Amino acid sequence: MKKPVLLVMAAGMGSRYGGLKQMDPITETGEIIMDFSLYDAMMAGFEKAVFIIRKEIEEDMKELLVPRAGKYMDIEFVCQRTEDMPGVDAPVPAARTKPWGTAHAIMSARKAVDSSFAVINADDYYGPSAFNLIYDQLSKAETRDGVYDFSMVSYLVKNTLTENGTVARGQCFVDDSGYLTDIVERLQIKRERDAIVYLNEEENTWIPIPEDTPVSMNLWGYTREMMDELAARFPVFYEEARQGDLSKAEYQIPGVTDQLIKEGKASVKVLSSPDRWFGVTYREDKETVTNALQSMKDKGLYPEKLWK
């Protein structure tokens, strides 16, 4: 059985943050958040990482990653192209100026991945537990009776907040056997005094959400069949998108995963990480993340310099 591959979504710009946050040094020794994810993934057993990027940042990414993590892991770069539209015999609509969302990003790497794979965001710190959990699960994942054996790592919502604004999270609903039944996007979540609340946009009211609610941080585990499903389903997404605003349509991974669950074609085992998430959703978050990572180094959880 081939070893699982790590897929890193690194094409996005941090619009609220104000720049390409994936390449912003976060420690005194010059590491970026991706360095910590790669280090944790390597320690968990991953030997290959595929980065999904935009063409214009390819050389900068190579210069940043290859001399460091690239000494210890096989690193490959795949460019997400808006014109990559399998099954669609049409040019890119003039109104479309960006790629088609997270499902499209993952699909972009279909020629580079020939095994089960984990998916992460480039600008999130997930912690060692998450990579150990997903690697172990992927190492034994196999399709049974035509049902894909997928997985995800969830976090307690209380461990995923920032003090500097709201965050978007996918609220996970899990059955008694530990499998995902539904995922609902909450676009604005924040702590308000002693409670955590999310915005009900239809009613413009803030609804309390329990602190131990499991949420998705886009850490998914898939068998290779997911690549084929994403390519096969893209034309359906495109036809539906044509009925609305093609400039804003998004082909998103939670939506496709949910479709497969509802169709009985996939099960998604929900693994729970006890770790605290860190990220730079806002520029003001950087100091918090820097201090947290340095504290972990001081405690011996990471070497002072990740890549020697």
BELLINGI-V389397 format. One line per field, one symbol per residue. ss: DSSP state (a for helix, b for strand, c for the rest). psi: psi as a letter, one per 20 degrees, with the letter a starting at -180 (. if undefined). burial: + if it has 16 or more other C-alpha atoms within 10 Angstrom, else -. Layout:
ss=???
psi=???
burial=???
This chain:
ss=ccccbbbbbccccbccccbcaaacccccccccaaaaaaaaaaaacccbbbbbbcaaaaaaaaaaacccaaaccbbbbbbccccccccccccccccccccccaaaaaacccccccccbbbbbccbbccaaaaaaaaaaaaccccbccbbbbbbbbbbaaacccccccbbbbbbbbccccbbbbbbbbbbbbbbccbbbbbbccccbbbbcccccbbbbbbbbbccaaaaaaaaaaaaaaaaaaccccccccccaaaaaaaaaacccbbbbbbbbccccbbcccccaaaaaaaaaaaaaacccccccccc
psi=pqqqqppookiqqnghhkanhhjopirhjjqrhhghgggggghhipipppporqhijghggghghgiehiiiqopqppppphinmpjomqrpqhioirajahhhgghhjhiipkaqqqprqhjqphqhgghgghggghhjpqppkjpqnrrqprqphhjjqqijarqpqopppprijkqphqpppohoqrpodjqpqqpohhilqppqpqhjppqpklnqpqrhhhghggghighggghhhhicoiiippnqhhggggghghijiqqopopppirpqqrmhqhiiggggggghhhhghijhqqhogo.
burial=--++++++++++-+------+++++++---++++++++++++-+++++++++++---+--++-++--+++--+-++++++++-++-------------++++++++++++-++++++++++++++++++++++++-+++-++-----+++++++++++++++---+++++++++----+++++--+-++++----++++------+--+----+++++++++++-++--++--++-++--+----++-++++++++++-++----++++++++-++++++++--++--++--++-------+------
